Amino acid sequence: MTLNAYGTPRDTISPDSRCSVCGMFVVKYDVWITQIIHQDDSLNCFDGVKDMMAYYFNPEKYGAIKKDDIKEIWVKDYYSLKWLNGREVFYVTGSDVNGPMGPEFIPFGNKAAAEAFLKDHHGDHIFTFDQITQMEVNAIRTGSKMKD
């Protein structure tokens, strides 16, 4: 992945930044922070992929932005903590590793790392970005006792 072709994530997140879905302060969970950058360069931060995907599937519920206005999606590789294009990574679900609010989509930059993590941490599925559905997001959010 070439960062310049896609853009770059925001390096500095305000200590006052809250998850656009659940309202938690995101800086406390630096390992899990995800970002969505819109066409107008506005930024939404999240305390994990799960909330980012809830926003992605229904941004109008969380603000005035439309889904077509989403320009970039950024997640951190679980092992390296490097920013990656969220549309190009592999996500493991059902593992024994939880994010700040319970069950989470765990992101990896390559399939081999996702497969190794799935085996080592008893995961149940690997998804690409395009394979994740609203139903899967709801199932994981419900598993962590979050409201739709």
N, C-alpha and C positions, 0 to 999 in steps of 0.2 A: 504494500500500500504506500502511495506517495502522499504525504500530508499536504504538500503544496497544491496538488490537483484538487483536493477536496476542501482545503482550508485548514485552519488550525483551531484547536480547542482554546478556550480562555484559560490562561495560566493563573490568573488571579481571581479568586472567588471571594466576595465580601464575607466577613465573619457573620454578617447579618442575613446572608442568603438562606432562604428556606426552600425546602422541597415544594415544588409547585403543585403537588398532589396531596401530601399528608401534612405539610407545614413544619416538619422537623428541620432543625438547623443542619445544613449539609456539611459544613466545614469540619464538624466533629467526626464525620465519617468519610474522610478523604479517600480512603481505599475504595469506597463504593460510589463516589460521586459520578454522576452522568450528566451530560449536557445536551440540550437541543438548542441550536442556533437557527433563528428564523431569517427569512429573506430580508427583513429590515435590520438584520444584525442584532436584534434583541435576543436575550439569553434566558432560558429556563434551566434551572438546576434541579437535580433529584438525588435522593439518598440511596438510589439503587436502580437497577434496570427495571424491576417490577413496576415501580411508580412511573418511570420514564415511559414504559410501554402503555400503561394506563392512560397517560397524557397523549401519547402518540395516536392511540386509537380514538380518542375523544377529546381533542384539545379545546373544543368549544365549551366543554363542561368546566374547564379550569381557567378560562380567560377568553379573550376576544379573537384569538388567533385561529385560523382555519388550518386543517391538515395540509393543504397545498402550500401553505406558507412555511412549512418546515424545510429548512435548507440542509442542515447538518445534524448528525447524531453522533455523539462521542461517548465511549465507554472505556474503562480501564481494563486491560488484560489482568486476570486474577493473579498470575504469577509475577509478571514483570512490572505491573502498574503503569505501563506505557499507554498513552491515549491511542485509541484505535477508532476507525470509522465503524460506528455501531451497525451499519448495514452490511459489513463484510466479515463479521466474526461469528463464532460458534458459541452457543449458550447451552450450559448444562443445567438441568432441573432435577429436583428430587434428591439432592445430595444431603450429606450430613453437615454441610457448611451453610450457615445462615448469614444473611445480611443484617443490617441494623434493625429491621422489623420482621425477622423470621425468614421463611423460605424465599429463595431468590433465584433469578436467572444469573448464572455465573459465566462471565464472558472470557473467551480465549481467542487469541489471534490465529490459531491454526487447529485443524481437526485432531491432529495427533495429541496435542496438549489436552484438548477437551476429552478425548477418549481415555487418556491416562487418568485424568481427574475423575471421570465418570466411574472408572474401575476402583480407584483408590478411595473415593469418598461415597461410594454406593449410590451414585446418581441413577436416574431412571430413563433419561432421554437427552439427546443432543439435538438442538434446533439451529437452523440458520435464521437470520432476521426475518426473511420472507415466509418462513414456516410458522412463526409465532402468530397465533390468532388471539382475538379478543377473548375467546373462551378459555384458552390456556392462561392468559393473564388473570382472568377472573378466578380461575381455579387456584392459582398460586396466591392471589390476594386473599381469597376466602380461607385458604389454609393458614394464613397468618392473622386471621380474624379481622381483616380490614373490610370496610364497607365499599360497595361498588359506587 
